[in-house]
Amino acid sequence: MKLLLASTSKLFGQKYLEYLREEIEVFFNHTDQIVFVPYARPGAISWDDYTAIAREGFLPFRIKVKGIHELDHPFRQLSDFGGIFTGGGNTFLLLKTLYETEHFTLLREKVINGAPYMGSSAGSNVAGLSIGTTNDMPIVYPPDFAAFGFVPFNINPHYVDPDPTSRHMSETREQRILEFHHFNPQPVIGLREGSWIQVSDKLFELKGPYTARLFRRDSIPIELEPGRFDLN
């Protein structure tokens, strides 16, 4: 498989996908058109409006973007596109819609068979084993929390470290992931803003300027340095 899993699509003070520009140019260098999955609908915008944002974001790469909902026969037409991009938003809504449209199995099979897959935030969440480590509110209820399973771990996008000066007494991200591990065995990678994971075949690489936080059940969390990593 060929994956690019980003924590976010936009950094503060930058344009949509700007920080990933060089990476995207290489990742999608063999195609001039991709399919966009807008089902996460950030801010409850429409699929059309979200697709328009992605379409404009890919203009610098000279890559055409078509929303999967715009395809008359996605089960036949998906093979005409050189890759898939699933945007961020609400992970529960994204997964629920993927199941309802029956596009979950379609996309999973395409990616497993070699179609390049890029995810951002919620789109990266669904690349893991489950969506149990999303930060989103469960505004809808998908039939299952099981995600695509492209990688053998879960992702926590937008991971933030505890602020020792804060007086806010809510749980930290680390505490929430520890709660997750009370009931679930899979590793979790806390992916900080500006970082992404690239997967080629079975090789995993953390890219970007920051380390990531690796959580394993019954183990002390560790920092992953940028570069190749494994979970053994």
HELIX and SHEET records of a PDB file:
HELIX    1   1 GLU A   18  LEU A   20  5                                   3    
HELIX    2   2 ARG A   21  PHE A   27  1                                   7    
HELIX    3   3 PRO A   42  ALA A   44  5                                   3    
HELIX    4   4 TRP A   47  GLY A   57  1                                  11    
HELIX    5   5 LEU A   59  PHE A   61  5                                   3    
HELIX    6   6 ILE A   68  GLU A   70  5                                   3    
HELIX    7   7 PRO A   74  GLN A   77  1                                   4    
HELIX    8   8 LEU A   78  ASP A   80  5                                   3    
HELIX    9   9 THR A   91  GLU A  100  1                                  10    
HELIX   10  10 HIS A  103  ILE A  112  1                                  10    
HELIX   11  11 ALA A  122  ASN A  125  1                                   4    
HELIX   12  12 ARG A  173  PHE A  183  1                                  11    
SHEET    1   A 8 LYS A  64  GLY A  67  0                                        
SHEET    2   A 8 GLN A  33  VAL A  37  1                                        
SHEET    3   A 8 ILE A  84  THR A  86  1                                        
SHEET    4   A 8 TYR A 117  SER A 120  1                                        
SHEET    5   A 8 LYS A   2  ALA A   6  1                                        
SHEET    6   A 8 TRP A 196  SER A 200 -1                                        
SHEET    7   A 8 LEU A 203  LYS A 207 -1                                        
SHEET    8   A 8 GLY A 227  PHE A 229 -1                                        
SHEET    1   B 4 ASN A 154  PRO A 157  0                                        
SHEET    2   B 4 VAL A 188  LEU A 191  1                                        
SHEET    3   B 4 ALA A 212  PHE A 215 -1                                        
SHEET    4   B 4 ILE A 222  LEU A 224 -1                                        
END                                                                             
